[in-house]
Amino acid sequence: MTAGEKARAKIEQVKGASKQALGRSLGNDRLAAEGQTERNTGGAREAREKAKDAFKH
C-alpha cells in the first residue's frame, strides 16, 4: 500500500465519520448517509490497497 493511497483512505474515513456524526447530531439524515458512504468508500479503498500488497509478496 503506497503511503499516499493509505493516507487518502484514512482521510476519507475520518472525513466520513465526521460528516456522519454531525449529521446525526443535527438530525440531518442526508448528511449522515453521505458520511456513511464516504466512510465505506475509504474502507473499500484501504481494503483494495491491502489486497494489492498481499499479492505483491
PyMOL commands that set and color helices and strands:
alter all, ss='L'
color gray80, all
select helices_A, chain A and resi 3-26+29-56
alter helices_A, ss='H'
color red, helices_A
deselect
rebuild
show_as cartoon
